[in-house]
Amino acid sequence: MNWSETLRTSWAAVRSHGLRSLLTVLGILIGIAAVILTVGLGLGTQKDVSASISSLGSNLLIVSPGSSTDSSGVRGGFGTSATLTAADATALASSVNAPDIEGVAAEKSTSLALEANDTNWTTTVTGTTASWLDVRSRDLIAGEFITDEDQASQAAVTVLGSETATELFGTTNVVGQSVTIDGHTFEVVGVLASAGSDSSSNLDDVAIVPLSTAANQLVGGTTANSVSTIYLKAASDGQLAAAYQEAEAVLLNLHSISSADSADFTISSQNALVDTATSIYQTLTVLLTGVAALSLLVGGIGVMNIMLVSVTERTREIGLRKALGAPPWAIRRQFLVEAAILGLTGGVLGAVLGMGAALALPGVVGSSIVISPEAVGLSIGVAIAIGLIFGVYPATRAARLAPIDALRSE
């Protein structure tokens, strides 16, 4: 029996028990679709997170304060101390000290309640300088940003995030309106364009004020001159490493620290955040794919079960073919081909279902689902392999039947 005859006979055997074959294929189909969706969701989430972080600037460095220790000796995490100051930001902005740093923006943030027209809303109030808009790669949809003159005069002006403006006024058309922040009246001079969220905060829920105004009118106290974060924009992606080294050297010198291991600050980049987020989602994708793959095991067991039933039902057929001279390998090949057809059918239908769901579900789950050609191809290959692997025993059992025993079987 040549291959064409084997394929024709195997296909006829599968079709002769259509419902049973369909139910067998269903287990593989669900497993393949689940694997494709799981991998696609993981890749899509990685893509969304990377795009969100990268949109803030791929050549951005973030300088955070070190940790604090309270009177009882309990140490806080990084960022809890007041080790960074506006003077540090000024030094980093010097082209002499750091020629590879193009822009510097210091931030002083706190959570405060805003009031407007009998409506209140608690948001992050951030004091910063005029360079913030460029360094953070943000845009305005209305009005203007704070200026150097506002910083010098400690002006009571604010730029609202689009969500903050909507919560307070019901619209983003709020330039010229007044808001009260911690008992002080501020004029809204601009509204930021939507930027979504980063790894720790909602970028659209914020109120920007001049750094000097935040330090002297809203925060004050012993930490009035400290800043919570300093953002550094390297001149280009290729100069990011040089900018990092320059920033580290300048701050170590200003803080009179001789070793980087003893630094009271940390410097991180957007690339580091992307790498960390990607690593986390890759791990989750592997775990979820492993869980989805269990259904393929169940599908494989179903294939073995059906093939064993088929061998039992066709005992007389097998005996007749062997009596007419069919070698054991021909019998084995036919049953393996039948198992492979079941696996291939389940794999193709599962791939179609998985890709269809990947196109339809992003709007429902709120996350991108990336169709990976490699995952689709590998899944179909795995489905065929499952059919073959779980069909080996039934095929071998059929090939070993003695003709005389098979012919007299009822």
C-alpha positions in Angstrom: 0.0 0.0 0.0 1.5 3.3 -1.1 1.1 6.7 0.7 -1.8 7.9 -1.4 -3.8 4.8 -0.7 -2.9 5.0 3.0 -4.0 8.6 3.2 -7.3 7.8 1.3 -8.1 4.9 3.5 -7.2 6.7 6.7 -9.3 9.7 5.8 -12.3 7.4 4.9 -11.9 5.7 8.3 -11.9 9.1 10.1 -15.0 10.3 8.2 -16.9 7.1 8.8 -17.1 8.0 12.4 -17.6 11.8 12.0 -19.1 12.6 15.4 -16.6 10.5 17.3 -13.8 12.1 15.4 -15.1 15.6 16.0 -15.3 15.1 19.7 -11.8 13.7 19.7 -10.6 16.7 17.7 -12.3 19.1 20.1 -9.9 18.4 23.0 -6.9 19.3 20.8 -8.7 22.3 19.2 -9.4 23.9 22.6 -5.8 23.3 23.7 -4.3 24.8 20.6 -6.6 27.9 20.7 -5.8 28.4 24.4 -2.1 28.2 23.8 -2.3 30.7 20.9 -4.4 33.1 22.9 -2.2 32.8 26.0 1.0 33.5 24.1 -0.7 36.3 22.1 -2.0 38.0 25.3 1.4 37.8 26.9 3.1 39.3 23.9 0.4 41.9 23.6 0.8 42.9 27.2 4.5 43.2 26.8 4.0 45.4 23.7 1.5 47.6 25.5 3.8 48.1 28.6 6.9 48.7 26.4 5.0 51.2 24.3 3.7 53.0 27.4 7.1 53.2 29.0 8.9 54.1 25.8 6.4 56.9 25.0 7.8 58.7 28.0 11.2 58.9 26.3 13.6 56.1 25.4 16.6 58.4 26.3 15.2 59.2 29.8 17.1 58.7 33.1 15.2 58.9 36.4 17.1 59.9 39.5 15.4 59.0 42.8 16.5 59.7 46.4 17.9 57.0 48.7 16.2 55.4 51.6 15.4 56.9 55.0 15.8 55.5 58.5 13.4 56.4 61.3 14.1 56.9 65.0 13.5 53.2 65.7 16.0 52.1 63.1 13.5 51.0 60.6 14.7 51.7 57.0 12.3 52.8 54.3 12.6 51.9 50.7 14.4 53.8 48.0 12.8 57.2 47.4 11.8 57.7 51.0 14.7 60.1 51.9 15.1 63.8 51.0 18.6 63.4 49.6 18.0 65.2 46.2 17.7 69.0 46.0 17.0 71.6 43.4 20.7 72.5 43.5 21.4 68.9 42.3 19.1 69.5 39.3 20.9 72.8 38.5 24.3 71.2 38.6 23.1 68.4 36.3 21.7 70.9 33.8 25.2 72.4 33.4 26.7 71.5 30.0 30.1 71.7 31.6 29.3 69.1 34.3 27.2 66.8 32.0 27.6 67.5 28.3 25.6 64.5 27.3 22.5 65.6 29.2 20.2 67.7 27.1 17.5 68.5 29.6 16.8 68.3 33.3 13.5 68.5 35.2 13.2 68.2 38.9 9.9 67.2 40.5 8.5 67.8 44.0 5.2 65.8 44.3 2.6 65.4 47.0 -1.1 64.4 47.2 -3.4 67.3 47.8 -7.1 68.1 47.4 -8.2 70.5 44.6 -11.5 72.4 44.7 -13.4 74.1 41.9 -17.1 75.2 41.7 -18.0 73.1 44.7 -16.3 70.1 43.3 -13.3 68.5 45.0 -10.8 66.0 43.7 -7.6 64.7 45.3 -4.7 64.3 42.9 -0.9 64.4 42.7 0.3 68.0 42.7 3.8 68.2 41.1 6.1 71.2 41.3 8.5 71.4 38.5 10.2 73.7 36.0 9.6 74.9 32.4 11.8 72.1 31.0 9.5 69.4 32.3 7.3 69.3 29.2 10.2 68.6 26.9 12.1 66.2 29.2 9.0 64.1 29.9 7.9 64.2 26.2 4.5 65.6 27.0 2.1 67.8 25.0 -0.6 70.3 25.7 -4.1 70.3 24.3 -4.9 73.8 25.5 -3.2 76.8 26.9 0.5 77.0 27.8 2.9 75.4 30.2 4.5 77.1 33.2 7.4 79.4 32.3 10.8 80.5 33.9 9.0 83.7 34.9 6.4 81.7 36.8 9.2 79.8 38.6 11.1 83.0 39.4 8.0 84.8 40.8 6.4 81.8 42.5 3.3 82.3 40.4 0.0 80.7 41.5 -0.6 79.0 38.1 -1.3 75.4 37.3 -1.4 73.0 34.4 -4.0 70.2 34.8 -3.9 66.7 33.5 -6.8 65.9 31.2 -8.5 63.6 33.7 -8.0 66.0 36.6 -9.6 68.8 34.5 -12.6 66.6 33.6 -13.1 65.5 37.2 -13.2 69.1 38.4 -14.9 70.9 35.6 -16.5 68.2 33.4 -14.4 69.3 30.4 -10.9 70.0 29.4 -11.7 73.5 28.2 -10.7 75.0 31.5 -7.9 77.5 30.6 -8.5 80.7 32.6 -10.5 78.9 35.3 -9.5 79.0 39.0 -8.8 76.0 41.3 -8.0 76.0 45.0 -5.1 73.9 46.1 -4.5 73.5 49.8 -6.3 76.8 50.5 -4.4 78.7 47.7 -6.1 80.0 44.5 -4.4 79.0 41.3 -5.2 80.0 37.7 -5.3 77.2 35.2 -3.0 78.2 32.3 -2.9 74.9 30.4 -4.2 71.3 30.0 -1.9 68.3 29.3 -2.7 65.9 26.5 -3.6 62.4 27.6 -0.6 60.1 28.1 -2.2 57.1 29.9 -0.4 55.4 32.8 3.1 54.4 33.6 4.2 51.6 36.0 3.2 53.5 39.1 0.7 56.3 38.4 -2.0 57.8 36.2 -0.2 60.3 34.1 -3.4 62.1 33.2 -4.4 62.7 36.9 -2.0 65.5 37.9 -1.7 69.2 38.6 1.6 70.9 37.6 2.7 74.0 39.4 6.0 75.9 39.5 8.6 74.2 41.7 9.2 77.3 43.7 5.5 77.6 44.4 5.2 74.0 45.5 8.2 74.4 47.8 7.2 77.6 49.5 3.4 77.6 49.4 2.2 74.0 49.3 4.8 71.8 50.9 7.3 73.9 52.8 8.8 72.7 56.0 12.3 71.3 56.5 12.2 69.6 53.1 11.2 72.7 51.1 14.4 72.6 49.1 14.3 68.8 48.4 12.9 67.2 45.3 11.3 63.8 44.9 12.6 63.0 41.5 15.0 64.4 38.9 14.4 63.4 35.2 17.3 63.6 32.8 17.0 63.6 29.1 20.1 62.4 27.3 21.1 64.1 24.0 20.4 60.9 22.1 19.8 57.2 22.7 23.4 56.5 22.0 24.5 59.0 24.7 22.3 57.4 27.4 25.2 55.5 29.0 27.5 58.5 29.0 24.7 60.6 30.5 24.2 58.0 33.2 27.9 58.1 34.1 28.1 61.9 34.1 25.0 62.2 36.4 26.3 59.6 38.8 29.7 61.4 39.0 28.2 64.8 39.5 25.8 63.7 42.3 28.5 61.6 44.1 30.7 64.7 44.1 27.9 67.0 45.3 27.0 64.6 48.1 30.6 64.1 49.1 30.3 60.3 48.5 33.5 58.5 47.4 31.9 55.2 46.3 28.9 54.5 44.1 28.0 51.6 46.4 27.3 54.1 49.2 25.3 56.5 47.0 22.2 58.1 48.6 20.4 58.1 45.2 19.5 55.7 42.4 19.5 56.2 38.7 17.3 54.1 36.4 16.4 54.2 32.8 13.3 53.5 30.8 15.1 50.6 29.2 15.6 49.0 32.6 11.9 49.4 33.3 11.0 47.8 29.9 13.3 44.9 30.5 11.9 44.3 34.0 8.3 44.5 32.8 9.1 42.2 29.8 10.8 39.7 32.1 7.8 39.5 34.4 5.3 39.1 31.6 7.4 36.5 29.9 7.4 34.4 33.1 3.6 34.8 33.4 3.2 33.8 29.7 5.3 30.7 30.2 3.2 29.7 33.3 -0.1 30.3 31.6 1.0 28.5 28.4 2.0 25.5 30.6 -1.5 25.5 32.1 -3.1 25.8 28.6 -0.9 23.0 27.3 -2.4 20.6 29.9 -5.6 20.6 27.7 -3.4 19.3 24.9 -2.4 16.3 27.1 -6.1 15.6 27.7 -6.7 15.9 24.0 -3.8 13.4 23.3 -5.3 10.9 25.8 -8.6 11.3 23.9 -6.8 10.4 20.6 -5.3 7.3 22.2 -8.7 6.2 23.6 -10.4 6.6 20.2 -7.7 4.8 18.3 -7.8 1.9 20.7 -11.6 1.7 20.2 -11.0 1.8 16.5 -8.5 -1.0 16.6 -11.0 -3.1 18.6 -13.8 -2.4 16.2 -11.7 -3.2 13.1 -10.1 -6.4 14.3 -11.5 -8.5 11.5 -10.5 -5.9 8.9 -6.9 -6.0 10.2 -6.9 -9.8 10.2 -8.2 -9.9 6.6 -5.6 -7.4 5.4 -2.8 -9.3 7.1 -4.1 -12.6 5.7 -3.9 -11.0 2.2 -0.3 -10.1 2.8 -0.3 -6.7 4.4 2.9 -6.3 6.4 2.8 -5.0 10.0 4.4 -1.7 9.1 1.5 -1.0 6.6 -1.1 -1.6 9.4 0.9 0.5 11.8 1.3 3.3 9.3 -2.4 3.5 8.5 -3.4 3.9 12.2 -0.6 6.4 12.7 -1.8 8.4 9.7 -5.4 8.4 11.1 -4.1 9.7 14.5 -2.0 12.3 12.7 -5.1 13.4 10.7 -7.0 13.9 13.9 -4.1 15.9 15.4 -3.7 18.0 12.2 -7.5 18.7 12.0 -7.5 19.8 15.7 -4.4 21.9 15.2 -5.7 23.8 12.2 -9.2 24.4 13.6 -7.6 25.4 16.9 -5.3 27.8 15.2 -8.2 29.4 13.2 -10.2 29.7 16.4 -7.3 31.2 18.3 -6.5 33.7 15.6 -10.1 34.7 15.3 -10.4 35.2 19.1 -7.2 37.2 19.0 -8.7 39.6 16.5 -12.0 39.9 18.3 -11.1 40.0 22.0 -8.7 43.0 22.4 -11.7 45.4 22.6 -13.2 43.2 25.3 -10.2 42.6 27.5 -8.7 46.0 27.0 -5.3 44.7 26.0 -3.5 43.9 22.7 -3.3 40.3 21.6 -0.4 39.7 19.2 -0.7 36.7 16.8 2.6 35.0 16.8 3.3 33.1 13.5 5.8 31.0 15.4 3.3 30.1 18.0 0.7 29.2 15.4 3.1 27.0 13.4 4.5 25.4 16.5 1.0 24.7 17.9 0.0 22.9 14.7 3.2 20.9 14.8 2.6 20.0 18.4 -1.0 18.9 17.5 0.3 16.5 14.8 3.0 15.2 17.2 0.4 14.6 19.8 -1.7 12.5 17.3 1.4 10.5 16.4 2.7 10.0 19.9 -0.6 9.0 21.4 -1.4 6.9 18.3 1.8 4.8 18.5 0.5 2.3 21.0 -2.9 1.6 19.3 -1.1 1.3 15.9 1.5 -1.1 17.3 -1.2 -3.1 18.9 -3.0 -3.4 15.6 0.2 -4.3 13.8 0.8 -7.2 16.3 -2.5 -8.9 15.9 -2.2 -12.4 14.7 -4.2 -12.9 11.4 -5.9 -16.1 12.6 -7.0 -14.5 15.9 -8.2 -11.4 14.2 -10.2 -13.4 11.6 -12.1 -15.5 14.1 -12.8 -12.5 16.3 -16.5 -11.5 16.6 
